[in-house]
Amino acid sequence: MGAPGCVSGISSVKALFINGLYWGGTEAGRKGRVMAKSLKNVTRLVADLELEQIASVVQESLDAGTEPLAILQAMSAGMIQVGKLFEQGEYYLADLVLAGEVMKEGIQVLEPHFSMDAFRTKGTVVLCTVKGDIHDIGKNLVANMLTGSGFNVVDLGVDVHEDRVVEAVKRSGARALGLSVLLTPMVKSVSDVVAALEAQGLRARVKIAIGGACTTPELVQKLGVDALGRDPLEAMRIFESFVKE
Amino acid sequence: MGACHDRVLAALERREPDRVPTLDVLEEISNVYEILEKKPLPFGFLFSNPHTGRVVNRLAPLINRSHLFDREMDRFSHDRTRASVKMGYDSTWVMHVPIWRFRDTRTVVDIYGRRYDAGMDGKGNLATPMYREGLISCPQDWADWDKKDLFRLPERANRAFSRIQKDFGDQVFIFGAFLYGLFENSWQPMGFERFAVAVRREKAFIRRVIKFYEDHFCMMLEAWADAGLPGAVYTDDMAYRSGPMLNPRIMRELYSDAFHRITETAHALGMKIVVHSCGNVLPLLEWFAECGFDGVHALEPTAGVTLAAAKERVGDRMCLLGNMDITHILVDADRDEVFEAVRTSIQAAGHGGGYILAPTNSHQSMSVQRIRWMLEAVERYGAYPLTGGAGPAA
């Protein structure tokens, strides 16, 4: 039996629970239970959007000896709950933004203690708002959801020329690309990206999802992209399916 | 007043007029001047040409002080109303927004505290500037913000709309409007991320900003009413594709009192008032009705809003306006598709009155020809009493 937090193939959060149960009344067991409780608290704070408390509770968890990765996974679990509450109509756009802020506050405390790369294991997604369009709320929310759930996100920002997209896909080796477009006149910029990827022989390697106010299922076919994300949670599921394929 | 007024008023009061009325929302320079068969002033060239652009960059402060663009806005609002009349619309939503100040050919700020990117519309004209970020991030920024142009806005609107109403008021029902509503004015000058946090941490500050714009909007209503306008559009995007941007409970808490006062002021001045919001507003419709709005516009099909769902929720309390798709139907659809879209909209919302057919918004890719087909189709399918509706004309 390994030390707490080292159960092979199981997340660190689950490992803490299991070890806590196994070691029963021993000191290690007591410590495991305290850590597990603390991680549950972290998850709850993210899910409840407790911006004011998250930093201090994350710090307390670190001080108690909890692995930074376990804390981040607990935060990520909170983010998934936020997504579910959004889907159920309990949370709204501003709540997703707030959840992103809660994550940022917590990550700021964690970052000096470990490399985020250990958490970013789900794959790489390149995101941007297309050329001619500078709306970024939707894109930023998708980026927050993806980052919070373990993706490596290459966010190119807004008004991004297709050449920069191609370059980012090449460099990052991403197999998933998200294009945000709010305005109908800018839809052509999506086609420009698709054409540029095809010209570079990259289209078969990367799957493309679009999102934004003017996007429709008809546009997915018309533009030759692979999926449409209507909200950040749907976008996250699409990218999860892209990187699994 | 002409038949168009009776038609629009009947629909706003949820009575059956002689025909389903129409509302023009077109705000694009290229489309307006295509309708008028005129050339717009060459501001687009001045901004995009590198030589003249350099001159504009140097003279920007002088241009702003001279209110050159404000005067151009007066002229454009007049021209776009003329275009509505020429197209044969029953009503028109005339946006008069002398709010932008050019820093140079690429950057614009507005009188509320937003920064935009200036750009071209692809047809040689200046496009509506695109919002980039807010400039007011804290209460001190707000206190320091120069508001003198805000206080001048009602006077300028009164002057512009007096002329518009005098020239076209008997030919088309005019809804006065300006940018922006209370929600947009409370979040955009600080950015949405900052706003989402401020709603939680600095509610008193947010309330102060809302109160300021509530008073300001009521002054605008006074100015429009004095100019003789019969209607107003309260334009404020409160929803996104997936639903309201802010929890409706918090929306109610923060904005209900202001909305009630705005609608009561409009009604006391003898005006009808319609709320416009893009996005999926279905969860907000009942609140809009409670606040006293006479109608609700946009009802975007691409955001999942159907006329049937809106009619069921608030059709007995508010007039529905809009729902004509601007991503395909009024951009590149064929004639049959346009006719079918009009027919289905009228069938879904027109029975018993309370529907004004209109595009959901305005952008430069919209086709004037498709708008003509839309208006033609309303003549075909919109006469009361409504029938089941035949297929489109050959």
Boltz contact constraints between the chains, C-beta under 6 A:
constraints:
  - contact:
      token1: [A, 92]
      token2: [B, 244]
      max_distance: 6.0
  - contact:
      token1: [A, 92]
      token2: [B, 246]
      max_distance: 6.0
  - contact:
      token1: [A, 92]
      token2: [B, 247]
      max_distance: 6.0
  - contact:
      token1: [A, 93]
      token2: [B, 240]
      max_distance: 6.0
  - contact:
      token1: [A, 93]
      token2: [B, 245]
      max_distance: 6.0
  - contact:
      token1: [A, 94]
      token2: [B, 196]
      max_distance: 6.0
  - contact:
      token1: [A, 94]
      token2: [B, 246]
      max_distance: 6.0
  - contact:
      token1: [A, 97]
      token2: [B, 193]
      max_distance: 6.0
  - contact:
      token1: [A, 97]
      token2: [B, 196]
      max_distance: 6.0
  - contact:
      token1: [A, 98]
      token2: [B, 196]
      max_distance: 6.0
  - contact:
      token1: [A, 101]
      token2: [B, 197]
      max_distance: 6.0
  - contact:
      token1: [A, 134]
      token2: [B, 117]
      max_distance: 6.0
  - contact:
      token1: [A, 134]
      token2: [B, 130]
      max_distance: 6.0
  - contact:
      token1: [A, 134]
      token2: [B, 132]
      max_distance: 6.0
  - contact:
      token1: [A, 137]
      token2: [B, 192]
      max_distance: 6.0
  - contact:
      token1: [A, 184]
      token2: [B, 327]
      max_distance: 6.0
  - contact:
      token1: [A, 184]
      token2: [B, 363]
      max_distance: 6.0
  - contact:
      token1: [A, 184]
      token2: [B, 365]
      max_distance: 6.0
  - contact:
      token1: [A, 185]
      token2: [B, 363]
      max_distance: 6.0
  - contact:
      token1: [A, 185]
      token2: [B, 364]
      max_distance: 6.0
  - contact:
      token1: [A, 185]
      token2: [B, 365]
      max_distance: 6.0
  - contact:
      token1: [A, 213]
      token2: [B, 241]
      max_distance: 6.0
  - contact:
      token1: [A, 214]
      token2: [B, 327]
      max_distance: 6.0
  - contact:
      token1: [A, 216]
      token2: [B, 302]
      max_distance: 6.0
  - contact:
      token1: [A, 231]
      token2: [B, 242]
      max_distance: 6.0
